[in-house]
Structures are given as C-alpha cells and as structure tokens.
Amino acid sequence: MALIELVEKQAHGDLVREMLAFAAERIMEAEVEGRTGAAKGARTPMREVQRNGYRDRDWETRAGRIALEIPKLRKGSDFPSFLEPRRTAKKALVAVIQEACVHGVSTRAVDDLVKAMGAGGMSKSEVSRRCAEIDERVNAFLARPLEGGWPYLWLDATDLKVREGGRIASRAVIIAVAVNEGGAREVLGVATGPSEAETFWTEFLRSLADRGLRGVKLVIADDHKGLRAAARRVFNATRQRCRIHWMRNALAHAPAKQRTAVAAMLKTIVAQATKVEAETQWDIFADALRERQPKLGALMDSSRDDVLATYPSPANIGPRSPARTRWSG
C-alpha cells in the first residue's frame, strides 16, 4: 500500500500508527535484505542465508500498540535496529523489578514503581513471571557441581523475618563460603530452615558433599552445638571457632566503658608470631580478667583451644584477604 493511500484513507491516531507500521516494515525488510544478501524471493548465488518466516511482536509506541511481523532467518538472528534501544530499556526495567522483589517489595508496590518509571504498569502475574527467572538462576547456582579441593570452609547463619501464610515468622539462613586450592574464595551454598538445628546443618553440609565438596581441612564457624556436631559428622576436619564471633561474645561480657580497652588487649593475642606465644598471652589476660570480670574470664578459659585451634591462620584466606569472593560457579 502506497504511503499517499494511507494519508487519504485515515486520520489522527490511526493514521500515525499506520505510518509507523509502514515505515517499520520497510526498515525491517531493508535490514534483513542486507543480512541475507538478496531481496525477498530472489534466487541468486549472492544469498548468504535463507529466510524462515516471521515472528509476531507488539511494539508499544506513543501512538498506541503496533503489531509487527519480524522476519526470521534460518541461521543466526535478526532484530530490528529501531527496537534495540527499547529492548535494552526493557532489560533494565526487568532488572529493577527483580531487585525490588528480592528486597521484599509487594507486587502492588512494584506496579506503582513501574508506572512511576513511565511504563504502563504491570500485573501481578507478570511480576511473578519475571521473578520466576530469579528462581531459575538461584536454583542453578545452588545446584552447580563443586570441583577440586576446598581446604578452608566458613559456616555462618542468621535469623530473618519472612512472610509465611499471611504472618511474619523467623527463619534461619545459613551460608557456606570456602577457599579452594588455588586461593579463590567462593560462596558454595545458601539454605533456609525453621531453626539452626543439628539436622538442618547436617542436611546442608551433606548436600555440599554430594555436589563435590572435598578436601576440607579446616572448618571455621561460630560456637553452635548443632553446627559442631554436623561438621564433625560430615567432614573429618579441624574445627576452629570464628574469632570475629568470639570477639563479639567476649565484648558482650565486658562493661561498656571498658570494651575499647578490652578489645585492644584481646587483639594482641592473635598478633603473636607463634601459637605458644599466643597461648601465653591468652593466659595472662585471662588471669587478669578473671577476678574483675568473671564471666569474661570463664569464657576465655573454656574457649582457648577452639579459638587457637589453627595458629597462625593460613595466609590470605581471612575475611579481609585480597582473595575475591565469587557468587557464581
């Protein structure tokens, strides 16, 4: 249909949409012709690839929705150049939606967010469909195989408030981070459960072993009975109490006004060059604190061997080491 015929036939919004559709069709045909090396239906040795029908796509414009028929190729792909910026914007919008849902924003609030960004809003089902992509990627991450040896393993947990059945409930979230033989630190797995019970930890650690976690020599974790028992059952490795968690526990027993001084004293223990020197320094401080702060002294007496199980710590594997933590397999 000639362009002049469109102008004579219709007016206002319909005319604009028809003109846009006309122009889009010509642009797509010109671009696909450049990709194939020949005009539609032409038989020529210059043709590089055959066409393969069309795919339907709605194009949202200020003049309204336009139904496009985008040419397909038998090999490779062809996407209209005038839709490329819109596709990039759509990817950014989907990323914003997914990020909002990860942070607990409701589907209704997401719809308001999309409208505020200038889009036409988004239904609850569409939000759920977009967020299902997150589940697929997370499940792939949590099920990926673990290759090689992982001599150093950190385990930690926290409690989060979540919505379950229309009410707020507390859930335990546990995480495993390890350093491989090449010195790279990587998040191995994350799991949620009703509590930090021994059965939950055992199931989590066994799932890591089933995925290929091998060669664990040192397990670093908080002083949790269920965790200790599970780690002892699954891995034949030395267990060391996490010094950061231990420091927090120790300072909780110190008077508020003295915590800065106590922290400075305790840090000198792990600054010693050898384990013998660290144990000597530990005993000196424990003796000095036992009378004035009996709870802190008792904690030091009961936890020395766990905190100094491996001394000094292996180089370049601590939480402030230069090794980068990878979240992908």
SEMAR-639972 format. One line per field, with one value per residue (C-alpha): residue in three letters; x, y, z. Coordinates in Angstrom, 1 decimal. Layout:
N
seke = c(Ala|...) $
east = c(X|...) $
north = c(Y|...) $
up = c(Z|...) $
***
This chain:
329
seke = c(Met|Ala|Leu|Ile|Glu|Leu|Val|Glu|Lys|Gln|Ala|His|Gly|Asp|Leu|Val|Arg|Glu|Met|Leu|Ala|Phe|Ala|Ala|Glu|Arg|Ile|Met|Glu|Ala|Glu|Val|Glu|Gly|Arg|Thr|Gly|Ala|Ala|Lys|Gly|Ala|Arg|Thr|Pro|Met|Arg|Glu|Val|Gln|Arg|Asn|Gly|Tyr|Arg|Asp|Arg|Asp|Trp|Glu|Thr|Arg|Ala|Gly|Arg|Ile|Ala|Leu|Glu|Ile|Pro|Lys|Leu|Arg|Lys|Gly|Ser|Asp|Phe|Pro|Ser|Phe|Leu|Glu|Pro|Arg|Arg|Thr|Ala|Lys|Lys|Ala|Leu|Val|Ala|Val|Ile|Gln|Glu|Ala|Cys|Val|His|Gly|Val|Ser|Thr|Arg|Ala|Val|Asp|Asp|Leu|Val|Lys|Ala|Met|Gly|Ala|Gly|Gly|Met|Ser|Lys|Ser|Glu|Val|Ser|Arg|Arg|Cys|Ala|Glu|Ile|Asp|Glu|Arg|Val|Asn|Ala|Phe|Leu|Ala|Arg|Pro|Leu|Glu|Gly|Gly|Trp|Pro|Tyr|Leu|Trp|Leu|Asp|Ala|Thr|Asp|Leu|Lys|Val|Arg|Glu|Gly|Gly|Arg|Ile|Ala|Ser|Arg|Ala|Val|Ile|Ile|Ala|Val|Ala|Val|Asn|Glu|Gly|Gly|Ala|Arg|Glu|Val|Leu|Gly|Val|Ala|Thr|Gly|Pro|Ser|Glu|Ala|Glu|Thr|Phe|Trp|Thr|Glu|Phe|Leu|Arg|Ser|Leu|Ala|Asp|Arg|Gly|Leu|Arg|Gly|Val|Lys|Leu|Val|Ile|Ala|Asp|Asp|His|Lys|Gly|Leu|Arg|Ala|Ala|Ala|Arg|Arg|Val|Phe|Asn|Ala|Thr|Arg|Gln|Arg|Cys|Arg|Ile|His|Trp|Met|Arg|Asn|Ala|Leu|Ala|His|Ala|Pro|Ala|Lys|Gln|Arg|Thr|Ala|Val|Ala|Ala|Met|Leu|Lys|Thr|Ile|Val|Ala|Gln|Ala|Thr|Lys|Val|Glu|Ala|Glu|Thr|Gln|Trp|Asp|Ile|Phe|Ala|Asp|Ala|Leu|Arg|Glu|Arg|Gln|Pro|Lys|Leu|Gly|Ala|Leu|Met|Asp|Ser|Ser|Arg|Asp|Asp|Val|Leu|Ala|Thr|Tyr|Pro|Ser|Pro|Ala|Asn|Ile|Gly|Pro|Arg|Ser|Pro|Ala|Arg|Thr|Arg|Trp|Ser|Gly) $
east = c(0.0|1.5|2.0|-0.3|-3.1|-2.7|-2.8|-6.0|-7.7|-7.4|-6.6|-5.5|-4.1|-4.9|-3.0|0.1|0.1|-0.3|2.5|4.8|3.9|4.6|8.0|8.9|8.0|10.3|13.1|12.9|12.8|15.9|17.8|17.0|17.9|21.3|21.8|20.7|22.4|19.3|15.8|12.8|12.1|15.1|17.1|20.8|24.2|24.8|22.3|24.1|21.2|17.6|14.6|12.5|9.1|8.1|7.6|4.9|5.7|3.8|5.5|4.4|4.6|3.1|0.6|-0.5|0.3|1.6|1.6|4.9|5.9|9.7|11.5|13.3|16.5|17.4|20.8|21.7|19.2|18.0|16.5|15.3|17.6|14.8|13.7|17.2|17.1|13.7|15.0|17.8|15.3|13.1|16.0|16.8|13.1|13.0|16.2|14.6|11.5|13.6|15.7|12.5|11.1|14.3|14.1|10.5|8.5|4.9|3.6|1.2|4.1|6.0|3.1|3.3|7.0|6.7|4.2|6.4|9.2|7.0|5.8|2.2|2.1|2.5|0.0|0.8|1.0|3.6|5.6|5.6|6.6|9.6|10.6|10.5|13.6|15.4|14.4|15.8|19.2|19.3|18.5|21.2|23.7|22.8|22.9|26.2|28.9|31.9|35.2|38.6|39.7|38.4|40.7|39.1|35.4|33.4|29.9|27.6|23.9|21.5|17.7|15.4|11.8|9.8|6.1|4.6|0.9|0.0|2.0|5.6|7.8|11.5|13.7|17.3|19.5|22.8|25.7|28.9|32.0|35.2|38.7|39.9|43.4|44.1|43.3|40.0|37.2|33.7|30.2|29.2|25.7|22.8|19.8|16.9|15.1|13.0|16.0|19.7|19.1|21.7|19.6|19.3|23.1|23.7|21.4|23.0|26.6|25.8|24.2|27.6|29.4|27.1|27.8|31.6|32.9|36.1|39.4|38.1|40.9|39.6|36.1|35.7|32.3|30.6|30.2|26.9|26.3|24.2|26.8|29.7|28.1|27.0|30.5|32.1|29.7|30.2|33.8|36.9|38.5|39.9|37.2|38.2|35.9|35.3|37.4|35.1|32.1|34.2|35.3|31.7|30.8|33.7|33.0|29.3|30.7|32.8|31.5|30.5|33.1|35.9|35.1|37.6|40.4|39.4|39.2|42.7|44.0|42.3|43.6|47.2|46.6|46.2|49.0|51.6|54.0|53.6|50.9|52.9|53.2|49.5|48.5|50.9|49.3|45.9|46.6|48.0|44.8|42.5|44.3|44.0|40.3|39.1|38.6|37.3|35.2|34.4|32.1|34.7|37.4|35.3|34.7|38.4|39.1|36.5|37.3|41.1|41.6|38.8|39.9|43.5|43.0|45.0|47.6|48.7|45.7|46.6|47.7|45.4|42.1|40.6|37.6|39.8|42.2|42.8|41.1|37.8|34.6|32.7|29.0|28.8|30.1) $
north = c(0.0|3.4|6.0|8.5|6.0|5.7|9.5|9.7|6.7|7.5|10.3|11.2|8.3|5.5|7.3|7.8|4.1|3.0|5.3|3.9|0.4|1.2|2.7|-0.2|-2.8|-1.1|-0.7|-4.4|-5.5|-3.4|-4.7|-8.3|-7.9|-6.7|-9.7|-12.3|-10.6|-10.8|-9.4|-11.4|-14.3|-13.6|-16.6|-15.5|-17.1|-13.9|-15.1|-15.8|-17.2|-18.2|-16.6|-18.6|-17.0|-14.3|-13.9|-11.7|-8.9|-6.0|-2.6|-0.2|3.4|6.8|6.4|3.0|-0.7|-1.8|-5.4|-6.2|-9.3|-9.5|-11.6|-14.7|-16.3|-20.0|-19.2|-16.5|-13.9|-10.6|-7.9|-4.6|-1.8|0.6|-1.9|-2.4|0.6|-0.5|-4.0|-2.6|-0.4|-3.5|-5.5|-2.6|-2.5|-6.2|-5.9|-3.2|-5.3|-8.3|-6.2|-4.8|-8.3|-9.6|-6.7|-7.8|-5.1|-6.3|-6.9|-3.9|-1.6|-3.0|-2.0|1.6|1.6|0.6|3.4|5.9|5.0|5.9|2.4|1.3|-0.6|-4.4|-7.0|-9.3|-12.3|-10.5|-9.6|-13.2|-14.4|-12.0|-13.0|-16.7|-16.0|-15.3|-18.7|-20.4|-18.7|-19.2|-22.9|-23.3|-21.6|-23.7|-27.0|-26.4|-29.0|-28.2|-29.3|-29.6|-29.3|-26.8|-26.9|-24.0|-23.8|-21.0|-21.6|-18.9|-18.3|-15.5|-15.2|-13.3|-12.3|-13.6|-13.8|-17.3|-18.0|-14.4|-14.0|-13.0|-15.8|-16.2|-18.3|-19.4|-18.6|-20.5|-19.9|-21.7|-19.9|-21.8|-21.2|-23.6|-24.9|-22.0|-19.4|-18.2|-17.7|-18.6|-18.8|-22.5|-22.6|-21.0|-22.6|-21.6|-23.6|-23.2|-23.2|-23.9|-27.4|-30.1|-31.9|-28.8|-28.2|-31.9|-31.9|-28.7|-30.0|-33.3|-31.5|-29.7|-33.0|-34.5|-31.7|-32.4|-30.6|-32.4|-31.9|-29.8|-29.5|-26.6|-25.6|-22.1|-21.4|-20.0|-22.0|-23.7|-27.2|-28.3|-26.9|-28.5|-31.9|-31.7|-30.6|-33.4|-35.9|-34.8|-33.6|-35.1|-31.7|-29.5|-27.1|-23.5|-21.1|-17.9|-15.2|-12.4|-14.1|-15.0|-11.3|-10.2|-12.7|-11.7|-7.9|-8.6|-9.6|-6.5|-3.2|-0.7|1.8|-0.8|-2.5|-0.5|-1.3|-5.0|-5.3|-3.9|-6.3|-9.3|-8.3|-8.6|-12.3|-13.1|-10.7|-13.1|-14.8|-18.4|-20.5|-20.8|-17.0|-16.6|-19.1|-17.4|-14.0|-15.5|-17.0|-13.6|-11.8|-14.5|-14.3|-10.5|-10.5|-13.5|-11.6|-8.3|-9.8|-13.4|-14.1|-12.9|-14.9|-18.0|-17.6|-17.3|-20.4|-22.5|-21.3|-21.0|-24.3|-23.7|-20.1|-21.0|-24.4|-23.4|-20.8|-18.7|-18.7|-19.7|-16.7|-14.8|-16.6|-14.3|-12.1|-9.1|-11.1|-9.9|-13.0|-12.2|-13.9|-15.3|-15.8|-17.7|-21.1) $
up = c(0.0|-1.0|1.7|-0.1|0.1|3.9|4.3|2.2|3.9|7.7|10.1|13.6|15.8|13.3|10.6|12.8|13.7|10.1|9.1|11.8|10.8|7.1|8.0|10.3|7.7|5.1|7.7|8.6|5.0|4.2|7.1|6.5|2.9|3.9|6.2|3.6|0.6|-1.6|-1.9|-0.7|-3.1|-5.3|-6.5|-6.6|-5.7|-3.7|-1.0|2.3|4.4|3.8|5.4|7.8|8.1|10.7|14.4|15.8|18.3|19.7|19.5|22.2|20.9|21.9|19.1|20.5|20.1|16.6|15.6|13.8|11.8|12.3|9.6|10.9|9.4|9.2|10.7|13.2|14.4|13.1|15.4|14.0|14.9|15.9|18.6|20.1|22.5|23.6|24.3|26.4|28.4|28.9|30.3|32.7|33.8|34.4|36.5|38.6|39.1|40.2|42.5|44.1|44.7|46.2|48.8|49.7|47.8|47.2|43.7|44.1|45.0|42.0|39.8|41.2|40.7|37.1|36.5|38.2|35.7|32.8|31.8|31.6|34.8|35.3|36.6|39.5|37.2|35.0|38.1|39.3|35.8|35.7|39.3|38.3|36.3|39.6|41.0|37.9|38.3|42.0|41.8|39.1|41.4|44.4|42.4|40.5|40.9|43.1|41.5|43.1|46.7|49.2|52.3|54.2|54.9|56.7|58.0|59.3|60.0|60.8|61.5|59.2|59.4|56.5|55.4|55.6|55.2|55.8|59.0|60.0|61.0|61.9|59.5|59.8|56.8|56.6|54.2|53.3|51.9|51.1|49.6|47.0|46.4|44.0|46.7|45.3|47.8|46.7|48.1|47.9|49.1|51.0|52.6|54.8|57.5|60.6|63.0|63.3|64.5|64.0|61.5|59.3|59.4|58.6|55.6|54.3|54.7|53.1|50.2|49.7|49.9|47.3|45.0|45.2|48.3|49.1|50.8|53.8|56.3|58.5|59.3|60.8|62.4|65.5|68.7|67.9|69.2|66.3|63.8|65.6|65.6|62.0|60.8|62.8|61.3|57.6|57.5|59.1|59.6|62.3|63.7|64.7|66.4|64.4|66.0|64.9|66.5|69.6|70.0|69.9|72.5|74.7|74.5|75.4|78.9|79.3|80.8|78.0|79.1|79.0|75.8|73.7|76.0|76.3|72.5|72.1|74.7|73.0|69.5|70.8|71.3|67.6|66.7|68.2|65.9|67.2|68.9|72.1|72.4|71.6|74.3|76.8|76.1|76.3|79.8|81.0|80.0|81.4|84.8|84.8|83.9|85.9|89.2|87.8|85.1|86.0|83.0|80.5|82.3|82.3|78.5|77.9|80.0|78.0|74.5|74.2|72.4|70.0|69.0|68.7|67.0|64.0|64.6|62.8|60.4|56.8|54.9|52.5|53.4|56.0|55.6|54.8|52.5|48.9|47.5|45.8|46.8|43.7|43.7|40.5|39.6) $
***
